[in-house]
Amino acid sequence: MDEDLSPVPVETPGIEESPVEKEMSFLDHLEELRWHLIRSFSAIAIFSIAAFASKTLVFHTIILGPSRPDFWTYRMLCKLGEALGSSAICIEALPFIIQSRQMTGQFTMHITSSFVIGLILTFPYAFWEIWRFVKPGLYPKERSAARGATFYVSTLFIIGVTFGYFVMTPISVNFLASYSLDPSIANEFDIISYVSTVTTLVLASGILFQMPVVTYFLTTAGLISPRLMREYRKHAIVVILVLGAMLTPPDPFSQILIALPLVGLYQVSIWIATVVYRKKEYALTELEDE
């Protein structure tokens, strides 16, 4: 019989093969992103359906709240007027009515307002899901710099939404309702126009209040500096006014109203950029000393 001359594998005792980690393919990344998006949209859908079912709370109390003189902001302005001894800032009546000129107007706006409420309520969770997908692809230094991103983004969004609902919306509604070219012209707003104005003001305010977070990441990435922000402060104010014009109803009062806090946020962003820039300079100084 012929001898088997094939080499015999030699086992090395005490040495084990290390497992090889396979990198995720492009399709694997798409699959993971798909599940993050599915969970996010599922949460939005659940809360939107719950908001749709709570018609009295959502539409009557929340959406239509700024259209009534007993709204919280109007009552606080009246109390402030009493404390100051002036009734000029007290809003006791809103000279307009809301009507539906389209057969599907009320039903469509019910769906729209419910979706917006669901989106606002689930924004922190939806952002957390997207952040979970993005975070593994960052370097350790970038992960450390982005620590607490979900908390800060969600907090600023909630502050912005609150400001948009309790400050921008009622003051804008009062201004637009009281503005008149001639006493013979009655203000009768369509429900679609009213709901669109309220939701646009609230969501735009929530998004624009992310300026400090954006500034933090751009400064950390080395794309901007405090000196650059101070140098282009006037240009930034012009851009803020343009954004206010694009994201608010077409009246100068609403644009100025959203521009004022954004200018304040820009100043805060300069301070944040200064802190980040000094930390980066300190870290570079320590590396040079070593």
C-alpha positions as a Markdown table, in Angstrom:
| # | Residue | x | y | z |
|---|---|---|---|---|
| 1 | Met | 0.0 | 0.0 | 0.0 |
| 2 | Asp | 1.2 | 3.5 | -0.8 |
| 3 | Glu | 2.1 | 5.6 | 2.1 |
| 4 | Asp | 0.2 | 8.9 | 2.7 |
| 5 | Leu | 2.9 | 11.5 | 2.2 |
| 6 | Ser | 0.6 | 14.5 | 2.8 |
| 7 | Pro | 1.9 | 16.8 | 5.6 |
| 8 | Val | 0.5 | 16.3 | 9.0 |
| 9 | Pro | -0.8 | 19.5 | 10.6 |
| 10 | Val | 1.3 | 20.5 | 13.6 |
| 11 | Glu | -0.6 | 21.8 | 16.6 |
| 12 | Thr | 1.2 | 24.3 | 18.7 |
| 13 | Pro | 0.2 | 23.9 | 22.4 |
| 14 | Gly | -0.9 | 26.9 | 24.3 |
| 15 | Ile | -1.6 | 29.1 | 21.2 |
| 16 | Glu | -5.1 | 29.6 | 20.1 |
| 17 | Glu | -6.2 | 31.4 | 17.0 |
| 18 | Ser | -7.6 | 34.8 | 17.7 |
| 19 | Pro | -11.1 | 35.4 | 16.4 |
| 20 | Val | -11.1 | 37.7 | 13.4 |
| 21 | Glu | -13.6 | 40.5 | 13.7 |
| 22 | Lys | -15.4 | 41.1 | 10.4 |
| 23 | Glu | -16.2 | 44.7 | 9.5 |
| 24 | Met | -19.8 | 45.4 | 8.7 |
| 25 | Ser | -20.5 | 45.7 | 5.0 |
| 26 | Phe | -22.4 | 48.5 | 3.4 |
| 27 | Leu | -25.6 | 46.4 | 3.3 |
| 28 | Asp | -25.2 | 45.5 | 7.0 |
| 29 | His | -25.0 | 49.2 | 7.8 |
| 30 | Leu | -28.1 | 49.9 | 5.8 |
| 31 | Glu | -29.9 | 47.0 | 7.6 |
| 32 | Glu | -28.9 | 48.4 | 11.0 |
| 33 | Leu | -30.0 | 52.0 | 9.9 |
| 34 | Arg | -33.3 | 50.6 | 8.7 |
| 35 | Trp | -34.1 | 49.1 | 12.1 |
| 36 | His | -33.1 | 52.3 | 13.9 |
| 37 | Leu | -35.5 | 54.2 | 11.6 |
| 38 | Ile | -38.2 | 51.7 | 12.0 |
| 39 | Arg | -38.1 | 52.0 | 15.8 |
| 40 | Ser | -38.1 | 55.8 | 15.5 |
| 41 | Phe | -41.0 | 56.0 | 13.1 |
| 42 | Ser | -42.9 | 53.4 | 15.1 |
| 43 | Ala | -42.6 | 55.5 | 18.2 |
| 44 | Ile | -43.7 | 58.6 | 16.3 |
| 45 | Ala | -46.7 | 56.7 | 14.9 |
| 46 | Ile | -47.8 | 55.4 | 18.3 |
| 47 | Phe | -47.7 | 58.9 | 19.9 |
| 48 | Ser | -49.3 | 60.4 | 16.8 |
| 49 | Ile | -52.2 | 57.9 | 17.0 |
| 50 | Ala | -52.6 | 58.6 | 20.7 |
| 51 | Ala | -52.6 | 62.3 | 20.0 |
| 52 | Phe | -55.2 | 61.8 | 17.2 |
| 53 | Ala | -57.4 | 59.9 | 19.7 |
| 54 | Ser | -57.1 | 62.7 | 22.3 |
| 55 | Lys | -58.8 | 65.2 | 20.1 |
| 56 | Thr | -60.1 | 67.5 | 22.9 |
| 57 | Leu | -56.7 | 67.7 | 24.6 |
| 58 | Val | -54.5 | 68.0 | 21.5 |
| 59 | Phe | -56.6 | 70.1 | 19.2 |
| 60 | His | -59.0 | 72.0 | 21.4 |
| 61 | Thr | -56.6 | 72.7 | 24.3 |
| 62 | Ile | -53.1 | 72.7 | 22.7 |
| 63 | Ile | -53.5 | 73.7 | 19.0 |
| 64 | Leu | -56.3 | 76.2 | 19.4 |
| 65 | Gly | -55.1 | 77.5 | 22.8 |
| 66 | Pro | -53.2 | 80.5 | 21.4 |
| 67 | Ser | -56.4 | 81.6 | 19.6 |
| 68 | Arg | -58.3 | 82.2 | 22.8 |
| 69 | Pro | -57.9 | 85.1 | 25.2 |
| 70 | Asp | -57.7 | 82.8 | 28.2 |
| 71 | Phe | -54.4 | 81.3 | 27.0 |
| 72 | Trp | -51.7 | 81.2 | 29.6 |
| 73 | Thr | -49.4 | 83.7 | 27.9 |
| 74 | Tyr | -52.3 | 86.3 | 27.6 |
| 75 | Arg | -53.2 | 85.8 | 31.2 |
| 76 | Met | -49.6 | 86.3 | 32.3 |
| 77 | Leu | -49.4 | 89.5 | 30.2 |
| 78 | Cys | -52.5 | 90.8 | 31.9 |
| 79 | Lys | -51.1 | 90.1 | 35.3 |
| 80 | Leu | -47.9 | 91.8 | 34.3 |
| 81 | Gly | -49.9 | 94.8 | 33.1 |
| 82 | Glu | -51.7 | 95.0 | 36.5 |
| 83 | Ala | -48.4 | 94.9 | 38.3 |
| 84 | Leu | -47.0 | 97.7 | 36.1 |
| 85 | Gly | -50.2 | 99.7 | 36.3 |
| 86 | Ser | -50.7 | 99.6 | 32.6 |
| 87 | Ser | -53.4 | 97.7 | 30.6 |
| 88 | Ala | -51.6 | 98.2 | 27.2 |
| 89 | Ile | -50.0 | 94.8 | 27.2 |
| 90 | Cys | -53.2 | 93.0 | 28.4 |
| 91 | Ile | -54.8 | 91.0 | 25.6 |
| 92 | Glu | -58.5 | 90.5 | 26.4 |
| 93 | Ala | -59.8 | 89.8 | 22.9 |
| 94 | Leu | -58.5 | 88.4 | 19.6 |
| 95 | Pro | -60.4 | 89.9 | 16.7 |
| 96 | Phe | -60.6 | 86.9 | 14.4 |
| 97 | Ile | -62.4 | 83.7 | 13.7 |
| 98 | Ile | -61.2 | 80.4 | 12.4 |
| 99 | Gln | -63.2 | 78.6 | 9.8 |
| 100 | Ser | -62.7 | 75.7 | 7.4 |
| 101 | Arg | -63.1 | 76.5 | 3.7 |
| 102 | Gln | -62.2 | 73.0 | 2.4 |
| 103 | Met | -64.2 | 69.9 | 3.0 |
| 104 | Thr | -61.2 | 67.9 | 4.2 |
| 105 | Gly | -59.7 | 70.9 | 6.1 |
| 106 | Gln | -60.5 | 69.9 | 9.6 |
| 107 | Phe | -59.7 | 66.2 | 9.2 |
| 108 | Thr | -56.4 | 67.0 | 7.4 |
| 109 | Met | -55.4 | 69.5 | 10.1 |
| 110 | His | -56.3 | 67.0 | 12.8 |
| 111 | Ile | -53.9 | 64.5 | 11.3 |
| 112 | Thr | -51.2 | 67.2 | 10.8 |
| 113 | Ser | -51.4 | 68.5 | 14.4 |
| 114 | Ser | -51.4 | 64.9 | 15.8 |
| 115 | Phe | -48.3 | 64.1 | 13.8 |
| 116 | Val | -46.5 | 67.2 | 15.0 |
| 117 | Ile | -47.4 | 66.4 | 18.6 |
| 118 | Gly | -46.2 | 62.9 | 18.2 |
| 119 | Leu | -42.9 | 64.1 | 16.6 |
| 120 | Ile | -42.3 | 66.6 | 19.4 |
| 121 | Leu | -42.9 | 64.0 | 22.1 |
| 122 | Thr | -40.7 | 61.4 | 20.6 |
| 123 | Phe | -37.9 | 63.6 | 19.4 |
| 124 | Pro | -35.5 | 62.7 | 22.2 |
| 125 | Tyr | -36.0 | 59.0 | 21.6 |
| 126 | Ala | -35.8 | 59.4 | 17.8 |
| 127 | Phe | -32.5 | 61.3 | 18.1 |
| 128 | Trp | -31.2 | 58.7 | 20.5 |
| 129 | Glu | -31.9 | 56.0 | 18.0 |
| 130 | Ile | -30.0 | 57.9 | 15.2 |
| 131 | Trp | -27.2 | 58.6 | 17.6 |
| 132 | Arg | -26.9 | 54.9 | 18.4 |
| 133 | Phe | -26.3 | 54.3 | 14.7 |
| 134 | Val | -23.7 | 57.1 | 14.3 |
| 135 | Lys | -21.8 | 56.7 | 17.5 |
| 136 | Pro | -20.0 | 53.4 | 16.8 |
| 137 | Gly | -18.4 | 55.0 | 13.7 |
| 138 | Leu | -16.7 | 57.8 | 15.7 |
| 139 | Tyr | -13.2 | 57.8 | 17.0 |
| 140 | Pro | -12.8 | 57.5 | 20.8 |
| 141 | Lys | -11.8 | 61.2 | 20.9 |
| 142 | Glu | -14.9 | 62.1 | 19.0 |
| 143 | Arg | -17.1 | 60.0 | 21.2 |
| 144 | Ser | -15.7 | 61.7 | 24.3 |
| 145 | Ala | -16.3 | 65.1 | 22.8 |
| 146 | Ala | -19.9 | 64.2 | 21.9 |
| 147 | Arg | -20.7 | 62.8 | 25.3 |
| 148 | Gly | -24.2 | 63.8 | 26.4 |
| 149 | Ala | -25.3 | 64.8 | 22.9 |
| 150 | Thr | -28.7 | 63.3 | 23.3 |
| 151 | Phe | -29.4 | 65.2 | 26.5 |
| 152 | Tyr | -28.2 | 68.6 | 25.2 |
| 153 | Val | -29.9 | 68.3 | 21.8 |
| 154 | Ser | -33.2 | 67.2 | 23.4 |
| 155 | Thr | -33.0 | 69.8 | 26.1 |
| 156 | Leu | -32.5 | 72.6 | 23.6 |
| 157 | Phe | -35.2 | 71.3 | 21.4 |
| 158 | Ile | -37.7 | 71.2 | 24.3 |
| 159 | Ile | -36.7 | 74.8 | 25.3 |
| 160 | Gly | -37.1 | 76.0 | 21.7 |
| 161 | Val | -40.5 | 74.3 | 21.4 |
| 162 | Thr | -41.6 | 75.8 | 24.7 |
| 163 | Phe | -40.4 | 79.2 | 23.6 |
| 164 | Gly | -42.1 | 78.9 | 20.2 |
| 165 | Tyr | -45.4 | 77.8 | 21.7 |
| 166 | Phe | -45.7 | 80.1 | 24.7 |
| 167 | Val | -44.0 | 83.2 | 23.4 |
| 168 | Met | -43.7 | 83.3 | 19.6 |
| 169 | Thr | -47.0 | 81.7 | 18.7 |
| 170 | Pro | -49.4 | 83.8 | 20.9 |
| 171 | Ile | -47.6 | 87.1 | 20.2 |
| 172 | Ser | -47.6 | 86.4 | 16.5 |
| 173 | Val | -51.2 | 85.3 | 16.5 |
| 174 | Asn | -52.2 | 88.4 | 18.3 |
| 175 | Phe | -50.2 | 90.6 | 16.0 |
| 176 | Leu | -51.6 | 89.0 | 12.8 |
| 177 | Ala | -55.1 | 89.0 | 14.2 |
| 178 | Ser | -55.0 | 92.6 | 15.2 |
| 179 | Tyr | -53.3 | 93.9 | 12.0 |
| 180 | Ser | -55.8 | 95.6 | 9.7 |
| 181 | Leu | -55.6 | 97.5 | 6.5 |
| 182 | Asp | -59.1 | 98.8 | 6.8 |
| 183 | Pro | -61.9 | 98.3 | 9.4 |
| 184 | Ser | -64.2 | 96.9 | 6.7 |
| 185 | Ile | -61.9 | 93.9 | 6.3 |
| 186 | Ala | -62.7 | 91.1 | 8.7 |
| 187 | Asn | -60.0 | 88.6 | 9.8 |
| 188 | Glu | -61.4 | 85.1 | 9.1 |
| 189 | Phe | -58.5 | 82.7 | 9.0 |
| 190 | Asp | -58.7 | 79.3 | 7.4 |
| 191 | Ile | -57.9 | 76.4 | 9.7 |
| 192 | Ile | -55.2 | 75.2 | 7.4 |
| 193 | Ser | -53.5 | 78.6 | 7.6 |
| 194 | Tyr | -53.8 | 78.8 | 11.4 |
| 195 | Val | -52.5 | 75.2 | 12.1 |
| 196 | Ser | -49.6 | 75.7 | 9.6 |
| 197 | Thr | -48.6 | 78.9 | 11.3 |
| 198 | Val | -48.6 | 77.4 | 14.8 |
| 199 | Thr | -46.7 | 74.2 | 13.9 |
| 200 | Thr | -44.2 | 76.1 | 11.8 |
| 201 | Leu | -43.4 | 78.6 | 14.6 |
| 202 | Val | -43.1 | 75.8 | 17.2 |
| 203 | Leu | -40.9 | 73.4 | 15.1 |
| 204 | Ala | -38.8 | 76.2 | 13.6 |
| 205 | Ser | -38.0 | 77.5 | 17.1 |
| 206 | Gly | -37.1 | 74.0 | 18.3 |
| 207 | Ile | -34.7 | 73.5 | 15.4 |
| 208 | Leu | -33.1 | 76.9 | 15.5 |
| 209 | Phe | -32.4 | 76.5 | 19.2 |
| 210 | Gln | -29.8 | 73.8 | 18.3 |
| 211 | Met | -27.3 | 76.6 | 17.4 |
| 212 | Pro | -25.1 | 76.0 | 20.5 |
| 213 | Val | -24.8 | 72.3 | 19.8 |
| 214 | Val | -23.9 | 72.9 | 16.2 |
| 215 | Thr | -21.3 | 75.5 | 17.3 |
| 216 | Tyr | -19.8 | 73.0 | 19.8 |
| 217 | Phe | -19.3 | 70.3 | 17.2 |
| 218 | Leu | -18.0 | 72.7 | 14.5 |
| 219 | Thr | -15.5 | 74.2 | 17.0 |
| 220 | Thr | -14.4 | 70.7 | 18.1 |
| 221 | Ala | -13.8 | 69.7 | 14.5 |
| 222 | Gly | -11.7 | 72.9 | 14.0 |
| 223 | Leu | -14.0 | 74.3 | 11.3 |
| 224 | Ile | -14.8 | 77.5 | 13.2 |
| 225 | Ser | -13.2 | 79.6 | 16.0 |
| 226 | Pro | -14.3 | 82.2 | 18.5 |
| 227 | Arg | -12.4 | 84.8 | 16.5 |
| 228 | Leu | -14.1 | 83.9 | 13.3 |
| 229 | Met | -17.5 | 84.1 | 15.0 |
| 230 | Arg | -16.8 | 87.5 | 16.4 |
| 231 | Glu | -15.5 | 88.7 | 13.1 |
| 232 | Tyr | -18.6 | 87.6 | 11.2 |
| 233 | Arg | -21.1 | 88.6 | 13.9 |
| 234 | Lys | -22.9 | 91.1 | 11.7 |
| 235 | His | -23.1 | 88.6 | 8.8 |
| 236 | Ala | -24.5 | 86.0 | 11.2 |
| 237 | Ile | -27.2 | 88.4 | 12.3 |
| 238 | Val | -28.2 | 88.9 | 8.7 |
| 239 | Val | -28.3 | 85.1 | 8.2 |
| 240 | Ile | -30.4 | 84.8 | 11.3 |
| 241 | Leu | -32.9 | 87.4 | 10.0 |
| 242 | Val | -33.1 | 85.5 | 6.7 |
| 243 | Leu | -33.7 | 82.2 | 8.5 |
| 244 | Gly | -36.4 | 83.9 | 10.5 |
| 245 | Ala | -38.0 | 85.1 | 7.3 |
| 246 | Met | -37.9 | 81.6 | 5.8 |
| 247 | Leu | -39.1 | 79.7 | 8.8 |
| 248 | Thr | -41.8 | 82.0 | 10.1 |
| 249 | Pro | -45.0 | 83.5 | 8.7 |
| 250 | Pro | -44.4 | 86.4 | 6.2 |
| 251 | Asp | -44.6 | 89.3 | 8.7 |
| 252 | Pro | -41.7 | 91.3 | 10.1 |
| 253 | Phe | -42.9 | 91.0 | 13.7 |
| 254 | Ser | -42.5 | 87.2 | 13.8 |
| 255 | Gln | -39.2 | 87.4 | 12.1 |
| 256 | Ile | -37.8 | 89.9 | 14.6 |
| 257 | Leu | -39.4 | 87.9 | 17.5 |
| 258 | Ile | -37.5 | 84.7 | 16.5 |
| 259 | Ala | -34.3 | 86.7 | 15.6 |
| 260 | Leu | -33.9 | 88.2 | 19.1 |
| 261 | Pro | -33.4 | 84.9 | 21.0 |
| 262 | Leu | -31.3 | 83.6 | 18.1 |
| 263 | Val | -28.9 | 86.5 | 18.4 |
| 264 | Gly | -28.7 | 85.7 | 22.1 |
| 265 | Leu | -28.0 | 82.1 | 21.3 |
| 266 | Tyr | -25.3 | 83.3 | 18.9 |
| 267 | Gln | -23.6 | 85.1 | 21.8 |
| 268 | Val | -23.9 | 81.9 | 23.9 |
| 269 | Ser | -22.4 | 80.0 | 21.0 |
| 270 | Ile | -19.4 | 82.3 | 20.9 |
| 271 | Trp | -18.8 | 81.6 | 24.6 |
| 272 | Ile | -19.1 | 77.9 | 24.0 |
| 273 | Ala | -16.6 | 78.1 | 21.1 |
| 274 | Thr | -14.2 | 80.1 | 23.4 |
| 275 | Val | -14.3 | 77.4 | 26.1 |
| 276 | Val | -13.8 | 74.6 | 23.5 |
| 277 | Tyr | -11.0 | 76.5 | 21.8 |
| 278 | Arg | -9.2 | 77.1 | 25.1 |
| 279 | Lys | -9.4 | 73.4 | 26.0 |
| 280 | Lys | -7.9 | 72.4 | 22.6 |
| 281 | Glu | -5.1 | 74.9 | 23.0 |
| 282 | Tyr | -4.4 | 73.7 | 26.6 |
| 283 | Ala | -4.3 | 70.1 | 25.3 |
| 284 | Leu | -1.9 | 71.0 | 22.5 |
| 285 | Thr | 0.4 | 72.8 | 25.0 |
| 286 | Glu | 0.5 | 69.8 | 27.3 |
| 287 | Leu | 1.5 | 67.6 | 24.3 |
| 288 | Glu | 4.3 | 70.0 | 23.3 |
| 289 | Asp | 5.6 | 70.0 | 26.9 |
| 290 | Glu | 5.8 | 66.2 | 26.9 |
